[in-house]
Amino acid sequence: MQQFTRALGVQCTYCHVEQAAPLLTVEELQAQQAAAAAAAAAQAAQQQQQGQQQGAQGQAGQAGRGRGRGRGQQGPQMDYAADEKRQKAVARVMIKMVNDINAKYPVKVQCATCHRGVPNPAQLSDVLRQTMLTKGEGAAVVQYRELRQQYGNTSAYDFREATLLDLARESLAARKPDDALAWLQLNVEFYPKSAASYVELSRAHLAKRDRDSAAADLAKARALDPSVR
């Protein structure tokens, strides 16, 4: 199961439901609390006794050793037999697909091959394009920043210069210069030496009849890359 959770960047509760705690009577609850208190007292007494024994044997020899991690508080109890969550049904289909691919073709794939540590294995450009269409440029820019901050040092998404450039060119082809400007201004923020971004900025400003800004953008592009015409 750890292979699956790491591949999707999720916890067990993504597919499994937590077991409902049984309802206790007042007497049962008091007995449970008393048992827990007695167990805690016994553990404390045992630790104290062990500490005294170690002191008698000489604490100096033990000074460089760690104390161990201990189990700590246990996580929620899962009802692994329950099939209430849609994610669990989808996971079964995906696992079967992986097994079928590995059995039929001379390749070896895993959940991480597509998911790359995220539940939805979509490309960054698809994620941002959908947000731009449904929520606008402001939300798309915020989403890019958040994803870059969270996944920038992983292989989950492609944050290279070309991703936003391609989105900007799509927007220009669709006659949406404002969208293109949003992508390109974001791109030059993270890639200030991107001559290609300034060329596209010039095109976007021309589409908005802003010749002065277009000329300034083209001058920046030529300063970065003298081959720009």
C-alpha positions as YAML, in Angstrom:
chain: A
units: angstrom
residues:
- id: 1
  name: MET
  ca: [0.00, 0.00, 0.00]
- id: 2
  name: GLN
  ca: [2.88, 2.39, 0.66]
- id: 3
  name: GLN
  ca: [3.82, 2.16, -3.01]
- id: 4
  name: PHE
  ca: [0.36, 3.41, -3.97]
- id: 5
  name: THR
  ca: [0.19, 6.21, -1.41]
- id: 6
  name: ARG
  ca: [3.65, 7.51, -2.37]
- id: 7
  name: ALA
  ca: [2.83, 7.35, -6.08]
- id: 8
  name: LEU
  ca: [-0.28, 9.51, -5.59]
- id: 9
  name: GLY
  ca: [0.98, 11.61, -2.69]
- id: 10
  name: VAL
  ca: [-1.99, 10.63, -0.51]
- id: 11
  name: GLN
  ca: [-2.83, 8.93, 2.77]
- id: 12
  name: CYS
  ca: [-4.77, 5.71, 3.35]
- id: 13
  name: THR
  ca: [-7.93, 7.73, 3.92]
- id: 14
  name: TYR
  ca: [-7.89, 8.71, 0.23]
- id: 15
  name: CYS
  ca: [-9.39, 5.30, -0.64]
- id: 16
  name: HIS
  ca: [-10.39, 3.81, 2.71]
- id: 17
  name: VAL
  ca: [-12.96, 5.01, 5.21]
- id: 18
  name: GLU
  ca: [-12.23, 5.28, 8.90]
- id: 19
  name: GLN
  ca: [-13.90, 2.89, 11.27]
- id: 20
  name: ALA
  ca: [-16.64, 4.49, 13.32]
- id: 21
  name: ALA
  ca: [-15.86, 4.47, 17.02]
- id: 22
  name: PRO
  ca: [-18.26, 2.17, 18.93]
- id: 23
  name: LEU
  ca: [-20.74, 3.87, 21.22]
- id: 24
  name: LEU
  ca: [-19.95, 3.13, 24.86]
- id: 25
  name: THR
  ca: [-22.08, 3.28, 27.97]
- id: 26
  name: VAL
  ca: [-20.98, 5.52, 30.81]
- id: 27
  name: GLU
  ca: [-19.70, 2.47, 32.73]
- id: 28
  name: GLU
  ca: [-17.73, 1.19, 29.72]
- id: 29
  name: LEU
  ca: [-16.22, 4.62, 29.12]
- id: 30
  name: GLN
  ca: [-15.15, 4.94, 32.77]
- id: 31
  name: ALA
  ca: [-13.64, 1.44, 32.68]
- id: 32
  name: GLN
  ca: [-11.77, 2.28, 29.48]
- id: 33
  name: GLN
  ca: [-10.39, 5.50, 30.97]
- id: 34
  name: ALA
  ca: [-9.33, 3.68, 34.14]
- id: 35
  name: ALA
  ca: [-7.57, 0.98, 32.14]
- id: 36
  name: ALA
  ca: [-5.74, 3.60, 30.08]
- id: 37
  name: ALA
  ca: [-4.64, 5.44, 33.23]
- id: 38
  name: ALA
  ca: [-3.42, 2.20, 34.80]
- id: 39
  name: ALA
  ca: [-1.48, 1.29, 31.66]
- id: 40
  name: ALA
  ca: [0.13, 4.73, 31.56]
- id: 41
  name: ALA
  ca: [1.13, 4.48, 35.23]
- id: 42
  name: ALA
  ca: [2.60, 1.02, 34.71]
- id: 43
  name: GLN
  ca: [4.58, 2.21, 31.71]
- id: 44
  name: ALA
  ca: [5.91, 5.22, 33.64]
- id: 45
  name: ALA
  ca: [6.95, 2.96, 36.52]
- id: 46
  name: GLN
  ca: [8.70, 0.60, 34.12]
- id: 47
  name: GLN
  ca: [10.57, 3.46, 32.45]
- id: 48
  name: GLN
  ca: [11.63, 4.80, 35.85]
- id: 49
  name: GLN
  ca: [12.90, 1.37, 36.87]
- id: 50
  name: GLN
  ca: [14.84, 0.99, 33.63]
- id: 51
  name: GLY
  ca: [16.34, 4.44, 34.10]
- id: 52
  name: GLN
  ca: [17.52, 3.52, 37.60]
- id: 53
  name: GLN
  ca: [19.08, 0.29, 36.31]
- id: 54
  name: GLN
  ca: [20.90, 2.14, 33.56]
- id: 55
  name: GLY
  ca: [22.15, 4.68, 36.08]
- id: 56
  name: ALA
  ca: [23.56, 1.87, 38.21]
- id: 57
  name: GLN
  ca: [25.39, 0.45, 35.19]
- id: 58
  name: GLY
  ca: [26.87, 3.83, 34.37]
- id: 59
  name: GLN
  ca: [25.15, 6.47, 32.31]
- id: 60
  name: ALA
  ca: [28.40, 7.63, 30.78]
- id: 61
  name: GLY
  ca: [28.50, 4.63, 28.47]
- id: 62
  name: GLN
  ca: [24.99, 5.35, 27.31]
- id: 63
  name: ALA
  ca: [25.32, 9.09, 26.68]
- id: 64
  name: GLY
  ca: [25.91, 8.76, 22.93]
- id: 65
  name: ARG
  ca: [22.94, 6.51, 22.24]
- id: 66
  name: GLY
  ca: [19.50, 7.57, 21.04]
- id: 67
  name: ARG
  ca: [16.36, 6.85, 22.97]
- id: 68
  name: GLY
  ca: [14.44, 5.20, 20.08]
- id: 69
  name: ARG
  ca: [11.45, 6.50, 18.21]
- id: 70
  name: GLY
  ca: [8.63, 4.71, 19.99]
- id: 71
  name: ARG
  ca: [5.32, 4.12, 18.36]
- id: 72
  name: GLY
  ca: [3.64, 7.35, 19.32]
- id: 73
  name: GLN
  ca: [-0.04, 7.93, 18.76]
- id: 74
  name: GLN
  ca: [-1.63, 5.49, 16.37]
- id: 75
  name: GLY
  ca: [-3.40, 6.75, 13.27]
- id: 76
  name: PRO
  ca: [-7.08, 6.28, 12.53]
- id: 77
  name: GLN
  ca: [-8.37, 2.73, 12.25]
- id: 78
  name: MET
  ca: [-9.41, 1.88, 8.68]
- id: 79
  name: ASP
  ca: [-12.40, -0.14, 7.56]
- id: 80
  name: TYR
  ca: [-10.52, -1.86, 4.75]
- id: 81
  name: ALA
  ca: [-13.52, -3.98, 3.68]
- id: 82
  name: ALA
  ca: [-15.76, -0.97, 3.00]
- id: 83
  name: ASP
  ca: [-16.22, 0.05, -0.65]
- id: 84
  name: GLU
  ca: [-17.96, 3.38, -0.08]
- id: 85
  name: LYS
  ca: [-15.39, 5.64, -1.72]
- id: 86
  name: ARG
  ca: [-15.27, 6.07, -5.49]
- id: 87
  name: GLN
  ca: [-11.50, 6.42, -5.30]
- id: 88
  name: LYS
  ca: [-11.21, 2.82, -4.15]
- id: 89
  name: ALA
  ca: [-13.14, 1.52, -7.16]
- id: 90
  name: VAL
  ca: [-11.01, 3.65, -9.49]
- id: 91
  name: ALA
  ca: [-7.85, 2.36, -7.82]
- id: 92
  name: ARG
  ca: [-8.88, -1.23, -8.53]
- id: 93
  name: VAL
  ca: [-9.35, -0.41, -12.21]
- id: 94
  name: MET
  ca: [-5.99, 1.35, -12.35]
- id: 95
  name: ILE
  ca: [-4.18, -1.53, -10.66]
- id: 96
  name: LYS
  ca: [-5.70, -3.96, -13.17]
- id: 97
  name: MET
  ca: [-4.62, -1.69, -16.02]
- id: 98
  name: VAL
  ca: [-1.03, -1.61, -14.72]
- id: 99
  name: ASN
  ca: [-0.96, -5.40, -14.36]
- id: 100
  name: ASP
  ca: [-2.37, -5.87, -17.88]
- id: 101
  name: ILE
  ca: [0.21, -3.52, -19.41]
- id: 102
  name: ASN
  ca: [3.08, -5.26, -17.64]
- id: 103
  name: ALA
  ca: [1.77, -8.67, -18.73]
- id: 104
  name: LYS
  ca: [1.18, -7.83, -22.40]
- id: 105
  name: TYR
  ca: [4.05, -5.49, -23.28]
- id: 106
  name: PRO
  ca: [7.84, -5.55, -22.79]
- id: 107
  name: VAL
  ca: [7.73, -2.61, -20.40]
- id: 108
  name: LYS
  ca: [7.49, -2.11, -16.68]
- id: 109
  name: VAL
  ca: [5.13, 0.57, -15.42]
- id: 110
  name: GLN
  ca: [3.98, 1.55, -11.96]
- id: 111
  name: CYS
  ca: [1.42, 3.95, -10.54]
- id: 112
  name: ALA
  ca: [4.18, 6.55, -10.23]
- id: 113
  name: THR
  ca: [4.90, 6.33, -13.96]
- id: 114
  name: CYS
  ca: [1.88, 8.54, -14.63]
- id: 115
  name: HIS
  ca: [0.92, 9.98, -11.26]
- id: 116
  name: ARG
  ca: [4.36, 11.33, -10.28]
- id: 117
  name: GLY
  ca: [3.23, 11.94, -6.69]
- id: 118
  name: VAL
  ca: [-0.13, 13.61, -7.43]
- id: 119
  name: PRO
  ca: [-3.66, 12.10, -7.40]
- id: 120
  name: ASN
  ca: [-4.63, 13.59, -10.76]
- id: 121
  name: PRO
  ca: [-1.95, 12.72, -13.36]
- id: 122
  name: ALA
  ca: [-2.80, 15.63, -15.68]
- id: 123
  name: GLN
  ca: [-0.12, 17.73, -17.35]
- id: 124
  name: LEU
  ca: [0.53, 21.17, -15.89]
- id: 125
  name: SER
  ca: [-0.63, 22.88, -19.08]
- id: 126
  name: ASP
  ca: [-3.97, 21.02, -18.94]
- id: 127
  name: VAL
  ca: [-4.47, 21.91, -15.27]
- id: 128
  name: LEU
  ca: [-3.73, 25.60, -15.84]
- id: 129
  name: ARG
  ca: [-5.76, 25.78, -19.06]
- id: 130
  name: GLN
  ca: [-8.83, 24.41, -17.30]
- id: 131
  name: THR
  ca: [-8.46, 26.88, -14.44]
- id: 132
  name: MET
  ca: [-8.03, 29.77, -16.88]
- id: 133
  name: LEU
  ca: [-11.20, 28.78, -18.74]
- id: 134
  name: THR
  ca: [-13.35, 28.25, -15.66]
- id: 135
  name: LYS
  ca: [-12.01, 30.73, -13.10]
- id: 136
  name: GLY
  ca: [-10.00, 33.32, -15.01]
- id: 137
  name: GLU
  ca: [-6.40, 34.42, -15.31]
- id: 138
  name: GLY
  ca: [-6.02, 35.49, -11.68]
- id: 139
  name: ALA
  ca: [-6.91, 32.05, -10.36]
- id: 140
  name: ALA
  ca: [-4.67, 30.36, -12.93]
- id: 141
  name: VAL
  ca: [-1.68, 32.50, -11.93]
- id: 142
  name: VAL
  ca: [-2.27, 31.77, -8.24]
- id: 143
  name: GLN
  ca: [-2.56, 28.06, -9.01]
- id: 144
  name: TYR
  ca: [0.74, 28.07, -10.91]
- id: 145
  name: ARG
  ca: [2.52, 29.73, -8.00]
- id: 146
  name: GLU
  ca: [1.04, 27.28, -5.49]
- id: 147
  name: LEU
  ca: [1.89, 24.22, -7.58]
- id: 148
  name: ARG
  ca: [5.40, 25.49, -8.24]
- id: 149
  name: GLN
  ca: [5.96, 26.11, -4.52]
- id: 150
  name: GLN
  ca: [4.64, 22.66, -3.58]
- id: 151
  name: TYR
  ca: [6.04, 20.56, -6.43]
- id: 152
  name: GLY
  ca: [8.85, 22.69, -7.88]
- id: 153
  name: ASN
  ca: [11.58, 20.31, -6.67]
- id: 154
  name: THR
  ca: [9.78, 17.16, -7.81]
- id: 155
  name: SER
  ca: [8.92, 15.54, -11.13]
- id: 156
  name: ALA
  ca: [5.18, 15.99, -10.60]
- id: 157
  name: TYR
  ca: [4.82, 18.82, -13.15]
- id: 158
  name: ASP
  ca: [6.86, 20.38, -15.94]
- id: 159
  name: PHE
  ca: [7.74, 23.89, -14.79]
- id: 160
  name: ARG
  ca: [10.17, 24.58, -17.61]
- id: 161
  name: GLU
  ca: [10.01, 27.78, -19.63]
- id: 162
  name: ALA
  ca: [8.21, 26.19, -22.59]
- id: 163
  name: THR
  ca: [5.07, 25.26, -20.63]
- id: 164
  name: LEU
  ca: [3.82, 28.82, -20.15]
- id: 165
  name: LEU
  ca: [5.15, 29.86, -23.55]
- id: 166
  name: ASP
  ca: [3.00, 27.24, -25.26]
- id: 167
  name: LEU
  ca: [-0.05, 28.33, -23.27]
- id: 168
  name: ALA
  ca: [0.58, 31.95, -24.28]
- id: 169
  name: ARG
  ca: [0.86, 31.01, -27.96]
- id: 170
  name: GLU
  ca: [-2.40, 29.07, -27.72]
- id: 171
  name: SER
  ca: [-4.08, 32.13, -26.21]
- id: 172
  name: LEU
  ca: [-2.75, 34.38, -28.98]
- id: 173
  name: ALA
  ca: [-3.96, 31.94, -31.64]
- id: 174
  name: ALA
  ca: [-7.39, 32.01, -29.98]
- id: 175
  name: ARG
  ca: [-7.31, 35.83, -30.00]
- id: 176
  name: LYS
  ca: [-7.09, 36.10, -26.23]
- id: 177
  name: PRO
  ca: [-4.20, 38.54, -25.70]
- id: 178
  name: ASP
  ca: [-5.06, 39.19, -22.05]
- id: 179
  name: ASP
  ca: [-4.67, 35.50, -21.24]
- id: 180
  name: ALA
  ca: [-1.41, 35.44, -23.19]
- id: 181
  name: LEU
  ca: [-0.11, 38.44, -21.24]
- id: 182
  name: ALA
  ca: [-0.91, 36.70, -17.95]
- id: 183
  name: TRP
  ca: [1.08, 33.59, -18.96]
- id: 184
  name: LEU
  ca: [4.01, 35.56, -20.37]
- id: 185
  name: GLN
  ca: [4.37, 38.00, -17.48]
- id: 186
  name: LEU
  ca: [4.43, 35.01, -15.16]
- id: 187
  name: ASN
  ca: [7.04, 33.33, -17.35]
- id: 188
  name: VAL
  ca: [9.44, 36.29, -17.37]
- id: 189
  name: GLU
  ca: [9.09, 36.49, -13.60]
- id: 190
  name: PHE
  ca: [10.61, 33.01, -13.29]
- id: 191
  name: TYR
  ca: [12.68, 33.15, -16.49]
- id: 192
  name: PRO
  ca: [13.82, 36.77, -16.80]
- id: 193
  name: LYS
  ca: [16.32, 35.88, -19.55]
- id: 194
  name: SER
  ca: [13.72, 34.28, -21.79]
- id: 195
  name: ALA
  ca: [14.03, 36.14, -25.10]
- id: 196
  name: ALA
  ca: [11.20, 34.04, -26.54]
- id: 197
  name: SER
  ca: [8.86, 35.25, -23.80]
- id: 198
  name: TYR
  ca: [9.57, 38.88, -24.64]
- id: 199
  name: VAL
  ca: [8.97, 38.21, -28.33]
- id: 200
  name: GLU
  ca: [5.55, 36.77, -27.50]
- id: 201
  name: LEU
  ca: [4.89, 39.66, -25.11]
- id: 202
  name: SER
  ca: [5.51, 41.98, -28.05]
- id: 203
  name: ARG
  ca: [2.96, 40.07, -30.12]
- id: 204
  name: ALA
  ca: [0.42, 40.17, -27.29]
- id: 205
  name: HIS
  ca: [0.80, 43.92, -26.85]
- id: 206
  name: LEU
  ca: [0.47, 44.43, -30.61]
- id: 207
  name: ALA
  ca: [-2.78, 42.44, -30.48]
- id: 208
  name: LYS
  ca: [-3.98, 44.99, -27.91]
- id: 209
  name: ARG
  ca: [-2.76, 47.89, -30.11]
- id: 210
  name: ASP
  ca: [-0.16, 48.86, -27.52]
- id: 211
  name: ARG
  ca: [2.74, 49.64, -29.87]
- id: 212
  name: ASP
  ca: [4.95, 51.29, -27.28]
- id: 213
  name: SER
  ca: [4.91, 48.24, -24.99]
- id: 214
  name: ALA
  ca: [5.39, 45.96, -27.99]
- id: 215
  name: ALA
  ca: [8.48, 47.89, -29.06]
- id: 216
  name: ALA
  ca: [9.90, 47.80, -25.52]
- id: 217
  name: ASP
  ca: [9.34, 44.04, -25.32]
- id: 218
  name: LEU
  ca: [11.06, 43.47, -28.64]
- id: 219
  name: ALA
  ca: [14.01, 45.58, -27.54]
- id: 220
  name: LYS
  ca: [14.40, 43.44, -24.41]
- id: 221
  name: ALA
  ca: [14.24, 40.28, -26.52]
- id: 222
  name: ARG
  ca: [17.00, 41.58, -28.83]
- id: 223
  name: ALA
  ca: [19.15, 42.57, -25.87]
- id: 224
  name: LEU
  ca: [18.91, 39.01, -24.57]
- id: 225
  name: ASP
  ca: [19.28, 37.38, -28.00]
- id: 226
  name: PRO
  ca: [20.77, 39.49, -30.83]
- id: 227
  name: SER
  ca: [19.47, 36.97, -33.37]
- id: 228
  name: VAL
  ca: [15.89, 38.09, -32.71]
- id: 229
  name: ARG
  ca: [14.47, 40.04, -35.65]
...
